[in-house]
Amino acid sequence: MLGDYSNLHASLAKELRRRGHEVTLVSDRGGYMKTDADIEMRRHQGIFGSFAYLYRVMATLPSWSGYDVVQLINPQFLSLKPGKLKIIFDILKKNNRSVFLTLCGNDHFFVKDCVDSDLFRFSEFRIGKEKAPLVLCDPNRENGWLIPAHADYTQHLYDNVDGAMSTLPEYDMSARRHMDPEKLVFTNLPISLDSLKFTSMNLDNPIRVLIGMRGGMEIQKGTARMLDICKELEKEMGGQFEVKVVKNLPLDDYLNELRNSHIVIDQLYSYSPGMNALQTMALGRITASGGQPEYYEYIGENTQPIFCLTPLEDAETMKDRLKELILDAERLKSMSEEGRQLVERHNDVSKVASLFEEHWQKRILNKEAHGKGKF
């Protein structure tokens, strides 16, 4: 497993080992998150950091051979430019039985669909047809994904991976436009429920809202805007409500903050709950995140325990809805229980790992039945 986002591959790796597989996980350990990895591959700033990182990758690359499956977290599975990634991908493809892609996070085609198509009503790049705050303050955050080098490399990867696993509906919706649908399976995100015990919320005053911020991503995730709304509400409601901001915490420390909260603000521009939101729900806390109709339709779910955030809504309306939720103890309790149940039904790591296993087997057998790339 090459790369990791928010403990996704680390959670899968642990479950796969429990089933008897041999797994090597290579990642930067999520930086400040300090997630698990067998080989830490972290790029430090500056020219010397760049040279040291590339040297380490090339020195380690020969050992990344002889695997039945290489699973890439994203086309940007290492902190390198597209040209170097293409070379490394081709080496991995040649020296291993199969290479698969976890569709997770931005890549060229996903960003292109956010910007150019009518697939999404909003994203971190566009709100309707208008540029989102991220693009207005830093156009390179969009343009960087759309350059020809990224387009050529991502097309090469989409054409040549043996299969791909979409972890959120929006990634699946986009990928099906650009990749052979036979290669794709929708899996949901994996959550290790054994380590995230449900506990009932004590609805004492004040209701505690947590906003976890990643340095440099406050605009991209919409947490800066949500903090302004929560601060206004904190003033209006006196001692009934308080907001706490934490930044760049290790995962274990952050999970403890979740346990001590009632409501956790996640992402403003997502259609679906990500790892942070799902961990929140697993613990029995309320998540404010993406919860669009497409998400519930994709997973076939009737209950809607997510406090849905959307940039299409003005600040006053969002503040009023949040205040209404805070004052409704019964609704908070039911959302807490329904959120845990939703994660159990759709995101239990054992269920997601089974989908990965089935897709590996199906695609590898199909490939070898046609005499391609026998290992």
C-alpha positions, 0 to 999 in steps of 0.5 A: 500500500503506497500512500495514506490519507487520514488513516484510510490505508492504515485501517485497511492494512490492520484488517488485512493482516488480521485475515492473514495477508502480508501487508507493507504500508508506505506513507508519510504517516499523515504528517502531524497525524502520526498514523501507522506505517511500516516505511515512513516516506516523508518529504521535507521542505527545501532543495535538500529535502527534495533530493533526500526524498527522491534518493530514498524513494529510488533506493527503496523502489527495488524492494517494492516488487513481487507483490500480488497487489500494489494499492495506490492511495491516489495518483499522487501516491508519492510527493513527486511531479507527474513525470517521475510518478509515471516512471515509478508507476511503470516500474511498479506495474512491470515488477508486481502482479497487479496495481490498483488505485484507491480513488480518494482525494483530488486528481486531474479528472476529479478537479476537471469535473469540479471545474468544467462539468455540470456533474456537481452543484458545488465543490471546493473549486466552484459554487455553481458556476462561480469560483469558490473562495479557495480558487479566488485566493489561490488560483494555483490550487486549481490550475496545478491539477489541470496542467497537461503533465497531470492530464497525461500522467493521470490518463496513463494511470487510469488506462493502465491500473488493473482496477480502482476502488472509489471510496466516496460517491463523488469520486465514483461519479467522476471516475466512471466518466474517465475510466473503464467502468469494469475496473471500478467498484464502490467500497465506501471508506473503512472505519475500524469500529473496534477502536471507536467505541460508541458512548452516549452523549451527556447533553449537559450545558454547554453544547460543545462544538469542535472544529478541527483545522488543518494548517493551510486547508481552512479555506479549502475545507470551509472550516474558516467560514464555519468558525465565523458562524459558530463564533457568532452563535456562541455570543448569541447563546451565552453559556448554552454553546461553546466552540473549540478549535484544535489544529494539527493534532496527532490522530489519538489526541484528536479522537479524544477531542471528538469524544469530549464534544457533542458536534464536530464541524467537518467539511463544507464542500463535500457531498459525503462524510469523509474519514473525520466525519465517519469517525465522529459518527462511530463515536456517537457524536454529531457530524456537520459535514457533506450529506447530500442526497446523492450520498444517501442514494449511493449507499441506499440509506433511509436515515439521514444522521448528518447535519448537512453543510453546503456552501449553497446556503447563506451564513444566517440560514446555516446559523439558524439551523445549527441553533435549532439542532443545539436546542433539540436534545431528542434530535441530538440523541437520535442522530447520535445513535443513527450515525453509529448505526450507519457507519456499522452498516456501510463503513465497518472496515471488515466489510470494506476490506472484503470489497477490496479483496473481491475486486482484487481477485476478480480483476486479477483473475480476469487479467490472467485469464486473458493472458495479460501480465501473468506474474 
